[in-house]
Amino acid sequence: MIDLILLGCGGNMPMPNRFLSSLFINYMGRKILIDCGEGTQISMRMKNCGFKNIDLICITHLHGDHINGIIGLLSTIGNSSRTEDLTIVGPKGIIDVMNAIKVLIEYLPYKINIIENPKGPFSLSNGPLKDVEISTLELQHSTECLGYSLYFKRKAKFNIEKATSNNVPKILWNKLQSGDSVVLDDVEYTPSMVLGDDRKGVKVSFITDTRPIDSIPNFINDSDLFICESMYGDDLDISKAVKNQHMTFREAANLASLGKVKKLLLTHFSPSLEDPNFYLDNATTTFKNTIVGEDRLEINLNFKE
């Protein structure tokens, strides 16, 4: 199961009922954050997310409403007695920004690894997150900006008949099922000797801040959950969306339809958008399975049989 919490769904500035951009993902006890706007820590505390096991922070871009919460968060993670490395991914410029931030939080009990503007899919090397394939897409905003796609791979089902026919010793079954090859008595045993057909994983895509460019539908294609910025609810605000390089509800819904996603979650609302639900029809007339985000909204995704 993949547990997600939309920690903050606001854009530009925090509001009394709406913190700034951040998504929390819990997978097998390890945690991922996408963006870290103001209020992230408060929402995490309110939902008892825990800080120590955050292994990966993905930053979409370097505007304050997406990164200003990271200084305090890194300090809190340090106070949680974390000693394992933590990885931060971001667009061009993330290394310079993190070097500046380190001046303010010089002494941390863990190492920060920074990946700037990655090319091609990547995964972390250790722990459960090694089975999460992360891809990025360059977006169209007023600064360098990345969209993220996370594919949670599912291990093939153990096939006892296959293991038996390949004469695989039972003491090796668990290790091979976990994906590791083993050499025993000069014989190499591989996972393919005990595993059945591949099974479909779960895909989550996160797109903000951008105009609806042509490369997005293919990038988000077949996502189980597509989380998309929708700064403006009213169709009449299209000129603002174009000027400020954001999207309307209808434009986000159109991307969801083109990308053949399962569910669309709207987020990153303008401070002037007091009640996003008032404009929900502007999205659902184009893509029915749309929900309006709110701070601390929880969504649980399961692997399908």
C-alpha positions as CSV (number, residue, x, y, z in Angstrom):
1,M,0.0,0.0,0.0
2,I,1.1,3.5,-0.8
3,D,-0.2,6.1,1.7
4,L,-0.3,9.8,0.5
5,I,-1.1,13.0,2.4
6,L,-1.5,16.3,0.7
7,L,0.2,18.4,3.4
8,G,-0.4,21.7,1.7
9,C,-2.5,22.7,-1.4
10,G,-1.9,26.4,-1.6
11,G,0.1,28.5,-4.0
12,N,2.0,31.8,-3.5
13,M,1.3,32.5,0.2
14,P,0.1,30.5,3.1
15,M,-3.5,31.1,4.2
16,P,-5.2,30.4,7.6
17,N,-6.8,27.3,6.1
18,R,-4.3,26.4,3.5
19,F,-0.5,25.7,3.8
20,L,1.8,25.7,0.8
21,S,2.8,23.0,-1.6
22,S,3.8,19.6,-0.2
23,L,3.0,16.0,-0.7
24,F,3.9,13.2,1.8
25,I,4.3,9.6,0.7
26,N,4.7,6.6,3.0
27,Y,5.8,3.4,1.4
28,M,6.8,0.4,3.6
29,G,7.7,2.7,6.4
30,R,10.0,4.9,4.4
31,K,9.0,8.4,3.4
32,I,9.1,10.7,0.4
33,L,8.3,14.4,0.2
34,I,7.5,16.3,-3.0
35,D,8.0,20.0,-2.3
36,C,8.3,21.6,1.2
37,G,6.4,24.9,1.4
38,E,5.6,26.8,4.6
39,G,3.4,24.8,6.9
40,T,4.8,21.4,5.9
41,Q,6.1,20.5,9.3
42,I,2.8,21.6,11.0
43,S,0.7,19.3,8.7
44,M,3.2,16.5,9.3
45,R,2.9,16.9,13.0
46,M,-0.9,17.0,12.8
47,K,-1.0,13.8,10.9
48,N,1.7,12.1,12.9
49,C,3.8,11.5,9.8
50,G,7.1,11.2,11.6
51,F,10.3,12.8,10.5
52,K,13.2,10.4,11.0
53,N,12.5,8.1,8.0
54,I,12.3,10.7,5.3
55,D,14.7,9.4,2.7
56,L,13.9,11.5,-0.3
57,I,12.8,15.1,-0.9
58,C,11.9,16.1,-4.4
59,I,11.7,19.8,-5.1
60,T,9.8,20.9,-8.2
61,H,11.3,24.4,-8.4
62,L,13.0,27.0,-6.3
63,H,10.1,29.5,-5.7
64,G,9.5,30.1,-2.0
65,D,6.1,28.5,-1.9
66,H,7.7,25.2,-2.8
67,I,10.9,25.2,-0.7
68,N,10.8,27.7,2.1
69,G,9.9,25.1,4.6
70,I,13.0,23.0,4.1
71,I,15.3,24.7,6.5
72,G,13.2,23.9,9.5
73,L,12.4,20.5,8.3
74,L,16.0,19.5,7.8
75,S,16.7,20.7,11.4
76,T,13.8,18.7,12.8
77,I,15.0,15.6,10.9
78,G,18.4,16.1,12.6
79,N,16.7,16.4,16.0
80,S,15.0,13.1,15.4
81,S,18.4,11.3,15.6
82,R,18.6,10.4,12.0
83,T,22.1,9.4,10.8
84,E,21.3,7.8,7.4
85,D,21.9,9.8,4.3
86,L,19.0,11.9,2.9
87,T,18.6,12.6,-0.8
88,I,17.3,15.9,-2.2
89,V,16.4,16.1,-5.9
90,G,15.6,19.3,-7.7
91,P,16.0,21.4,-10.9
92,K,19.0,23.4,-12.1
93,G,20.1,25.6,-9.2
94,I,19.2,23.2,-6.4
95,I,22.9,22.6,-5.5
96,D,23.5,26.4,-5.1
97,V,20.4,26.8,-3.0
98,M,21.2,23.9,-0.7
99,N,24.8,25.1,-0.3
100,A,23.3,28.5,0.9
101,I,20.9,26.7,3.3
102,K,23.7,24.6,4.8
103,V,25.2,27.9,6.1
104,L,22.1,28.2,8.3
105,I,22.1,24.5,9.4
106,E,25.7,23.7,9.4
107,Y,25.7,20.8,11.8
108,L,23.4,17.9,10.9
109,P,24.0,14.3,12.0
110,Y,23.3,13.0,8.5
111,K,24.7,13.6,5.0
112,I,22.6,15.3,2.3
113,N,23.1,13.9,-1.2
114,I,21.9,16.3,-3.9
115,I,20.8,15.3,-7.4
116,E,20.4,18.2,-9.8
117,N,18.2,18.0,-12.8
118,P,18.4,14.2,-13.3
119,K,18.4,12.8,-16.8
120,G,16.5,9.5,-17.1
121,P,14.8,7.4,-14.4
122,F,16.6,6.7,-11.2
123,S,16.0,5.0,-7.8
124,L,17.6,5.1,-4.4
125,S,20.1,2.3,-3.9
126,N,19.0,1.0,-0.5
127,G,15.8,0.0,1.4
128,P,12.2,-0.2,0.1
129,L,12.6,2.9,-2.1
130,K,15.0,1.0,-4.4
131,D,11.8,-0.4,-5.9
132,V,10.5,3.1,-6.7
133,E,11.5,4.4,-10.1
134,I,11.5,8.2,-10.3
135,S,11.3,10.1,-13.6
136,T,11.3,13.9,-14.2
137,L,10.0,16.2,-16.8
138,E,11.0,19.8,-17.6
139,L,8.0,22.0,-17.3
140,Q,7.1,25.5,-18.6
141,H,7.2,28.0,-15.8
142,S,9.0,31.3,-15.0
143,T,11.9,29.4,-13.6
144,E,13.5,25.9,-14.0
145,C,10.8,23.5,-12.9
146,L,10.4,19.7,-12.8
147,G,7.4,17.4,-12.8
148,Y,7.8,14.0,-11.1
149,S,6.5,10.5,-11.8
150,L,7.0,7.8,-9.2
151,Y,6.4,4.2,-10.3
152,F,6.2,1.8,-7.3
153,K,7.3,-1.6,-8.8
154,R,5.6,-4.7,-7.7
155,K,7.6,-7.9,-7.3
156,A,6.5,-10.9,-9.4
157,K,4.6,-13.5,-7.5
158,F,6.5,-16.4,-6.1
159,N,6.0,-19.6,-8.2
160,I,6.5,-22.7,-6.1
161,E,6.1,-25.0,-9.1
162,K,8.9,-23.1,-11.0
163,A,11.2,-23.1,-8.0
164,T,10.7,-26.9,-7.6
165,S,11.2,-27.7,-11.2
166,N,14.4,-25.6,-11.2
167,N,15.7,-27.6,-8.1
168,V,16.1,-24.4,-6.1
169,P,16.9,-25.2,-2.4
170,K,14.1,-24.0,-0.1
171,I,16.6,-22.1,2.1
172,L,17.1,-19.7,-0.9
173,W,13.5,-19.0,-1.7
174,N,13.1,-15.9,0.4
175,K,16.3,-14.3,-0.8
176,L,15.5,-15.0,-4.5
177,Q,12.0,-13.7,-4.1
178,S,13.4,-10.4,-2.8
179,G,15.3,-10.0,-6.0
180,D,18.8,-11.1,-5.1
181,S,20.8,-13.8,-6.9
182,V,22.6,-16.4,-4.8
183,V,25.6,-18.7,-5.4
184,L,25.4,-22.0,-3.4
185,D,27.8,-24.9,-4.0
186,D,29.2,-23.2,-7.1
187,V,25.7,-23.0,-8.6
188,E,24.1,-19.6,-9.3
189,Y,20.4,-19.2,-8.5
190,T,18.6,-16.2,-9.9
191,P,15.2,-14.7,-9.1
192,S,13.8,-15.7,-12.5
193,M,14.1,-19.3,-11.3
194,V,11.4,-18.8,-8.7
195,L,9.3,-15.9,-9.8
196,G,6.2,-15.8,-12.1
197,D,5.1,-13.1,-14.5
198,D,5.6,-9.5,-13.8
199,R,2.8,-7.6,-12.0
200,K,1.7,-4.1,-12.6
201,G,2.9,-1.5,-10.1
202,V,1.4,1.8,-9.0
203,K,2.1,5.1,-10.7
204,V,1.8,8.6,-9.1
205,S,2.5,11.8,-11.1
206,F,2.9,15.3,-9.7
207,I,2.8,18.3,-12.0
208,T,3.2,21.9,-10.7
209,D,3.9,24.8,-11.7
210,T,3.4,25.0,-15.5
211,R,1.3,25.6,-18.5
212,P,-0.2,22.4,-20.1
213,I,2.6,21.5,-22.5
214,D,2.4,18.7,-25.0
215,S,4.9,16.4,-23.2
216,I,2.8,16.1,-20.1
217,P,0.2,13.5,-21.3
218,N,2.8,10.9,-22.2
219,F,4.7,11.6,-19.0
220,I,1.6,11.0,-16.8
221,N,0.2,8.3,-19.0
222,D,-1.7,5.6,-17.1
223,S,-1.1,7.1,-13.6
224,D,-3.2,5.7,-10.8
225,L,-3.1,9.2,-9.3
226,F,-2.3,12.4,-11.1
227,I,-1.8,15.4,-8.8
228,C,-1.9,18.6,-10.8
229,E,-1.7,22.3,-10.2
230,S,-4.9,24.2,-10.8
231,M,-4.2,27.7,-9.8
232,Y,-7.4,29.1,-11.2
233,G,-10.9,27.6,-11.1
234,D,-12.7,30.0,-13.3
235,D,-12.4,29.6,-17.1
236,L,-12.4,33.4,-17.4
237,D,-9.1,33.5,-15.6
238,I,-7.3,31.9,-18.5
239,S,-5.4,35.1,-19.3
240,K,-4.0,35.1,-15.7
241,A,-3.0,31.4,-16.2
242,V,-1.2,32.2,-19.4
243,K,0.5,35.3,-18.0
244,N,1.7,33.6,-14.7
245,Q,2.4,30.2,-16.4
246,H,-0.1,28.2,-14.4
247,M,-3.3,26.3,-15.2
248,T,-7.0,26.4,-14.8
249,F,-9.2,23.5,-13.5
250,R,-10.3,22.7,-17.0
251,E,-6.7,22.6,-18.4
252,A,-5.6,20.2,-15.6
253,A,-8.7,18.0,-16.4
254,N,-7.8,18.0,-20.1
255,L,-4.3,16.7,-19.3
256,A,-5.8,14.0,-17.1
257,S,-8.1,12.9,-20.0
258,L,-5.3,12.9,-22.5
259,G,-3.0,11.0,-20.2
260,K,-5.6,8.3,-19.5
261,V,-5.0,8.6,-15.7
262,K,-7.3,6.9,-13.2
263,K,-7.8,9.8,-10.8
264,L,-7.0,13.5,-10.8
265,L,-6.3,15.5,-7.6
266,L,-6.3,19.3,-8.0
267,T,-4.0,21.4,-5.9
268,H,-1.9,24.6,-5.7
269,F,-4.8,27.0,-5.5
270,S,-4.5,30.8,-5.7
271,P,-5.0,32.7,-2.4
272,S,-7.9,34.4,-4.2
273,L,-9.7,31.0,-4.7
274,E,-11.6,30.8,-1.4
275,D,-13.7,27.7,-2.2
276,P,-12.2,25.6,-5.0
277,N,-15.1,23.2,-4.9
278,F,-17.3,26.0,-6.4
279,Y,-15.5,25.4,-9.7
280,L,-15.2,21.6,-9.6
281,D,-17.6,21.2,-12.5
282,N,-15.1,23.0,-14.7
283,A,-12.9,20.0,-14.3
284,T,-15.4,17.1,-14.0
285,T,-17.1,18.0,-17.3
286,T,-13.8,17.1,-18.9
287,F,-12.5,14.4,-16.5
288,K,-15.1,12.9,-14.2
289,N,-12.9,11.3,-11.6
290,T,-11.6,14.6,-10.2
291,I,-11.3,15.6,-6.6
292,V,-10.4,18.9,-5.1
293,G,-7.4,18.9,-2.8
294,E,-7.4,20.2,0.8
295,D,-4.7,20.3,3.4
296,R,-4.1,16.9,5.0
297,L,-6.3,15.0,2.5
298,E,-5.3,11.3,2.7
299,I,-5.3,8.9,-0.3
300,N,-4.4,5.2,-0.1
301,L,-3.3,3.3,-3.3
302,N,-3.1,-0.5,-3.4
303,F,-1.5,-2.8,-5.9
304,K,-4.1,-4.5,-8.1
305,E,-4.3,-8.2,-8.6
